[in-house]
């Protein structure tokens, strides 16, 4: 089974003292590697920014670096299996998928995934309420919204929606007027009070739907309508209501923060990630040609294209568009949630590698894709060239070991 998960293997001879010489045939690109014993049983699965360097570092640990009660890896490792990935996202994805195959019942001992949070609501409920969940989807009738970098971002946006659209914070009391009298929000007059009939159920559900519109990337339409209403109040000299609407519109500016760049209805979300892959020698050309990797990411499904050259970008774009047009079923399985977590980890880094584009509502042209790729990598390469000229180094984001 191990052989089918990796591209090649490298035997390790314990009698040969020069470890660096033994590892010299390992590639120096990003990827994953597996340390295995003499019977090809897995010992440790690693994700690497440089496969050869990572293997050498792990097998040359000093006695002080080896944790108590742990075997020296060089004493037990007899083979290294490896897979060249050439970019960080592919490495992380293959690291997770390979760990699942090797340790079906305990693969999370080898993989660290970020915690995810999503906003849920069931519009068909008698009194719909926004909640936070660790799963993108749960019940069929529920709608899920994301992506968010952490639980705090999801909580803050939920609170803004409650305040902006005057939503009930205790919907469990909405059908119990007597019990609702003890509700602190009712006593402080900070809610629409559907529990005592201050607002009709139809009007309240309309406010819920407006909040859902905001989460579904339709904020501009909602704000335009609120602005029109504010101007009407101003013309009627009802400045208190006009000011109230202005404050509520200002609250929605929270969605301009980087934490909410990718927030929308998860059933519609489609992301495109493009990054560099291998440099390949082409017959008849003096220099190696850069190839590119592309991934179409949706909650419950990640599609990877075959690597392509820049001159084939139009063909690759057509394949990407064909993938996005395919009908897909929402997958809330553990596997799907974990792979979405891998995408979220890379998406919300301070300086994400490659380019990330939200193609949910607008699909870029070939020229736009080419421009984004060139801007991203020409800028990065210029930065490296400038630092090399000055004798300094550039900090690059790589997955932690």
Beta strands, then each sheet from edge to edge (+ up, - down):
strand 1: 8-11
strand 2: 31-36
strand 3: 42-48
strand 4: 79-84
strand 5: 118-121
strand 6: 131-133
strand 7: 143-146
strand 8: 264-265
strand 9: 271-280
strand 10: 289-298
strand 11: 301-304
strand 12: 308-309
strand 13: 355-358
sheet 1: 1+ 4- 2+ 3-
sheet 2: 6+ 5- 7+ 8-
sheet 3: 11+ 10- 9+ 13-
sheet 4: 11+ 10- 12+
end
